[in-house]
Amino acid sequence: MKAGALFREGVEVHIAEGHGFAAYFYLLVLLTPVVFLALFLPALDAQVWIAPAAFFSISSVSAMILTTYFALRLANQEFAPWRFVSLRRRLTEQKLTPAEIAKDHIALLCLEVGILVLLAAPLLVWAAAIARVPGRELTAVLLLLFFYALVYGVWGLTALAAWERKLEIRQVFVRAFFISVMIVTAVIYIPLNPVGFMLGYLGDKDMAPLLLWGRRWSAGTAHFTLHLLLLGAGAWIYYRALRRELSS
């Protein structure tokens, strides 16, 4: 079987057969009320309700959390897991290399993340138009959505490679990992947290630098360094798990 088989399989299962539509549907069902309520619900605090920037910030943070969460679940093959050929079979019977599998998984993850961001984009464009947000800020938010979903989505692939035959463990791991990172980063240094960083960026707030190892790290440098490390660590553990599956 040629390289690209896993990518084609993912497209067939999630898109052609429609099993991935559940994730797309839930994203829209959960995001749409948040966006509309942030604008129209009079019960909200008056300043938050009136302030256009706050409206766009709420919409962006909600979109970030939802796209990242569903990217994790899609990468973890939680939708129709029975339709996917096992990694062991790919490695042993079909003689695909770990590098070929990784390439297909990453390509599929990028496609899924792109679809999630595109689905969220119209609501964010609408929110940005109402809030009169500059185009560069809207573009930055969409790029951040893609970046976060990719970084955390890789950990969905890591769970898949490490515990492919234990779906319940994978499901618990990806949720616990995402929640733990959100909590730990918020406790240690708010700008490390995706929510805190996005709110600071969109609110044009001066974020205090991080003092570490006798150096002052700007909020942006600290934030993206941490997430690039998370991306690299997840990719490394994922690849090691594939190689272990091949040698076992």
C-alpha positions as CSV (number, residue, x, y, z in Angstrom):
1,M,0.0,0.0,0.0
2,K,1.4,3.4,-1.0
3,A,2.1,6.2,1.3
4,G,-1.0,8.4,1.6
5,A,-3.2,5.5,2.5
6,L,-3.9,6.8,6.0
7,F,-4.7,10.3,4.7
8,R,-7.2,8.8,2.1
9,E,-8.7,6.6,4.8
10,G,-9.2,9.6,7.1
11,V,-10.8,11.6,4.4
12,E,-13.1,8.7,3.4
13,V,-14.2,8.0,7.0
14,H,-14.5,11.6,8.4
15,I,-15.7,13.4,5.2
16,A,-17.0,11.0,2.5
17,E,-18.9,8.8,4.9
18,G,-19.7,11.7,7.2
19,H,-18.5,10.3,10.5
20,G,-16.5,13.5,11.2
21,F,-19.6,15.7,10.6
22,A,-20.6,15.1,14.3
23,A,-17.5,17.2,15.3
24,Y,-18.3,19.9,12.8
25,F,-22.0,19.9,13.9
26,Y,-21.1,20.1,17.6
27,L,-18.7,23.0,16.9
28,L,-21.3,25.1,15.3
29,V,-24.1,24.1,17.7
30,L,-21.9,25.2,20.7
31,L,-20.2,28.2,19.2
32,T,-23.2,29.9,17.5
33,P,-25.2,30.4,20.8
34,V,-22.1,31.8,22.5
35,V,-21.6,34.3,19.8
36,F,-25.2,35.4,19.7
37,L,-25.7,35.4,23.5
38,A,-22.5,37.5,23.9
39,L,-24.1,40.1,21.7
40,F,-27.8,40.0,22.6
41,L,-28.3,38.7,26.2
42,P,-29.2,41.7,28.3
43,A,-28.4,39.8,31.5
44,L,-24.7,40.2,30.8
45,D,-22.8,42.9,32.5
46,A,-23.6,46.2,30.6
47,Q,-20.0,47.0,29.9
48,V,-19.2,43.6,28.6
49,W,-22.4,43.6,26.5
50,I,-21.8,47.0,25.0
51,A,-18.0,46.8,24.5
52,P,-17.4,45.6,20.9
53,A,-13.9,44.4,21.7
54,A,-15.2,42.2,24.5
55,F,-17.8,40.7,22.2
56,F,-15.1,39.7,19.7
57,S,-12.8,38.4,22.5
58,I,-15.5,36.1,23.9
59,S,-16.3,34.7,20.4
60,S,-12.6,34.2,19.7
61,V,-11.8,32.4,23.0
62,S,-14.8,30.2,22.6
63,A,-13.8,29.3,19.0
64,M,-10.3,28.5,20.2
65,I,-11.4,26.1,22.9
66,L,-13.9,24.3,20.7
67,T,-11.7,24.0,17.6
68,T,-8.8,22.7,19.8
69,Y,-11.1,20.2,21.7
70,F,-12.6,18.7,18.5
71,A,-9.2,18.6,16.8
72,L,-8.0,16.5,19.7
73,R,-11.0,14.2,19.4
74,L,-10.6,13.8,15.6
75,A,-6.9,13.1,15.8
76,N,-7.7,10.5,18.5
77,Q,-10.1,8.8,16.1
78,E,-13.0,9.0,18.5
79,F,-15.5,9.2,15.7
80,A,-16.2,5.7,14.1
81,P,-12.9,4.2,15.4
82,W,-14.0,0.8,14.1
83,R,-13.6,2.1,10.5
84,F,-9.8,2.6,10.8
85,V,-7.2,0.0,10.0
86,S,-5.0,-0.6,13.0
87,L,-1.5,0.9,13.1
88,R,-0.1,-2.6,13.8
89,R,-1.5,-3.9,10.6
90,R,-0.3,-0.8,8.7
91,L,3.2,-1.4,10.1
92,T,3.5,-5.2,9.8
93,E,1.2,-6.4,7.0
94,Q,1.2,-3.4,4.7
95,K,4.8,-2.5,5.5
96,L,4.3,1.2,5.9
97,T,7.1,2.9,7.8
98,P,6.6,5.1,10.9
99,A,7.6,8.1,8.8
100,E,5.0,7.4,6.2
101,I,2.3,7.0,8.8
102,A,3.4,10.2,10.6
103,K,3.3,12.1,7.4
104,D,-0.3,11.0,6.6
105,H,-1.5,11.6,10.2
106,I,-0.1,15.1,10.2
107,A,-1.5,15.9,6.8
108,L,-4.9,14.6,7.9
109,L,-4.7,16.6,11.1
110,C,-3.9,19.8,9.2
111,L,-6.9,19.2,6.9
112,E,-9.2,18.6,9.9
113,V,-8.0,21.6,11.7
114,G,-8.4,23.7,8.6
115,I,-12.0,22.6,8.2
116,L,-12.8,23.4,11.9
117,V,-11.2,26.9,11.5
118,L,-13.1,27.5,8.3
119,L,-16.4,26.5,10.0
120,A,-15.7,28.9,12.9
121,A,-14.5,31.7,10.5
122,P,-17.9,33.1,9.4
123,L,-19.1,33.6,13.0
124,L,-15.8,35.3,13.8
125,V,-15.9,37.5,10.7
126,W,-19.4,38.6,11.7
127,A,-18.2,39.3,15.3
128,A,-15.2,41.2,13.9
129,A,-17.4,43.3,11.6
130,I,-19.7,44.3,14.5
131,A,-16.8,45.0,16.7
132,R,-14.9,46.9,13.9
133,V,-11.9,44.7,14.5
134,P,-9.0,45.4,12.0
135,G,-8.4,42.7,9.4
136,R,-5.0,42.0,10.8
137,E,-6.4,41.1,14.2
138,L,-9.0,38.8,12.7
139,T,-6.3,37.1,10.6
140,A,-4.1,36.7,13.7
141,V,-7.0,35.1,15.6
142,L,-7.7,32.6,12.7
143,L,-4.0,31.7,12.6
144,L,-3.9,31.3,16.4
145,L,-6.9,28.9,16.2
146,F,-5.0,26.8,13.6
147,F,-1.9,26.9,15.7
148,Y,-3.5,25.8,19.0
149,A,-5.6,23.1,17.3
150,L,-2.4,21.7,15.6
151,V,-0.3,21.8,18.8
152,Y,-2.9,20.0,21.0
153,G,-4.1,17.8,18.1
154,V,-0.7,16.2,17.9
155,W,-1.3,14.9,21.5
156,G,-4.4,13.2,20.1
157,L,-2.1,11.4,17.7
158,T,0.2,10.6,20.6
159,A,-2.7,9.0,22.5
160,L,-3.7,7.1,19.4
161,A,-0.2,5.6,18.9
162,A,0.4,4.8,22.5
163,W,-3.0,3.2,23.4
164,E,-4.6,2.4,20.0
165,R,-6.5,-0.6,21.3
166,K,-7.6,1.1,24.5
167,L,-10.2,3.7,23.4
168,E,-11.3,4.6,27.0
169,I,-7.8,5.4,28.1
170,R,-7.2,7.5,25.0
171,Q,-10.4,9.5,25.6
172,V,-9.6,10.1,29.3
173,F,-6.0,11.1,28.4
174,V,-6.8,13.7,25.8
175,R,-9.4,15.4,28.0
176,A,-7.2,15.3,31.1
177,F,-4.2,16.6,29.1
178,F,-6.1,19.5,27.7
179,I,-7.7,20.5,30.9
180,S,-4.5,20.1,32.9
181,V,-2.5,22.3,30.5
182,M,-5.2,25.0,30.7
183,I,-5.2,24.9,34.5
184,V,-1.4,24.7,35.1
185,T,-0.5,27.4,32.6
186,A,-3.1,29.7,34.2
187,V,-1.7,29.1,37.6
188,I,2.0,29.5,36.7
189,Y,1.8,32.5,34.4
190,I,-1.4,33.7,32.7
191,P,0.1,34.6,29.3
192,L,1.3,31.0,29.0
193,N,-2.4,30.0,28.8
194,P,-4.1,30.3,25.4
195,V,-7.2,31.9,26.9
196,G,-5.1,34.4,28.9
197,F,-2.8,35.2,25.9
198,M,-5.7,35.7,23.5
199,L,-7.6,38.0,25.9
200,G,-4.4,40.0,26.5
201,Y,-3.6,40.3,22.8
202,L,-7.2,41.2,21.8
203,G,-7.5,43.6,24.7
204,D,-4.2,45.4,23.8
205,K,-3.1,44.9,27.4
206,D,0.6,45.0,28.4
207,M,1.4,41.5,29.6
208,A,4.0,41.3,32.3
209,P,7.2,39.5,31.2
210,L,8.2,36.1,32.7
211,L,11.2,36.1,34.9
212,L,13.0,32.7,34.5
213,W,16.6,31.7,34.9
214,G,17.6,35.3,35.5
215,R,16.1,36.5,32.2
216,R,13.1,38.4,31.3
217,W,11.0,36.7,28.7
218,S,8.3,38.7,26.9
219,A,4.8,37.2,27.1
220,G,4.7,36.4,23.5
221,T,8.1,34.7,23.5
222,A,7.3,32.6,26.6
223,H,3.9,31.7,25.2
224,F,5.0,30.5,21.8
225,T,8.2,28.8,23.2
226,L,6.0,26.7,25.5
227,H,3.6,25.7,22.8
228,L,6.4,24.9,20.3
229,L,7.9,22.7,23.0
230,L,4.5,21.0,23.5
231,L,4.3,20.5,19.8
232,G,7.8,19.0,19.6
233,A,7.4,16.8,22.6
234,G,4.0,15.5,21.4
235,A,5.5,14.7,17.9
236,W,8.5,13.0,19.5
237,I,6.5,10.8,21.8
238,Y,4.1,10.0,19.0
239,Y,6.9,8.9,16.7
240,R,8.5,6.8,19.4
241,A,5.2,5.1,20.1
242,L,5.0,4.2,16.4
243,R,8.5,2.8,16.4
244,R,7.7,0.8,19.6
245,E,4.6,-0.6,17.9
246,L,6.7,-1.7,14.9
247,S,9.3,-3.5,17.1
248,S,6.9,-5.1,19.5
